[in-house]
């Protein structure tokens, strides 16, 4: 699941391309016109591009569920630090062999941490 860019509203500012921490925004030129698209194979559906698009031309593609929050279930966490090492944004903190936690102010909801957790201790909540 990913996001899409409405080309009719896009002003070609390239802010989304600059902002995306996963390089999911693809910039091409067709008939001397800049085109920005989102590579679904790279997009983490974090929504940063949509949240900061000044023209509101980026929206979730059909079927994409909006993430509300990501947190660690302390009853499952074994303190291995795989989640912390996977997080590119410094949102996961803790001490090895103790419970880790996710700072919601730093978390961009990319869920890389959840993919690395071998104990399914990371919970991703979605909006209804």
Beta strands, then each sheet from edge to edge (+ up, - down):
strand 1: 3-5
strand 2: 25-30
strand 3: 33-38
strand 4: 58-60
strand 5: 67-72
strand 6: 92-93
strand 7: 101-102
strand 8: 122-126
sheet 1: 1+ 4-
sheet 2: 2+ 3-
sheet 3: 5+ 8-
sheet 4: 6+ 7-
end
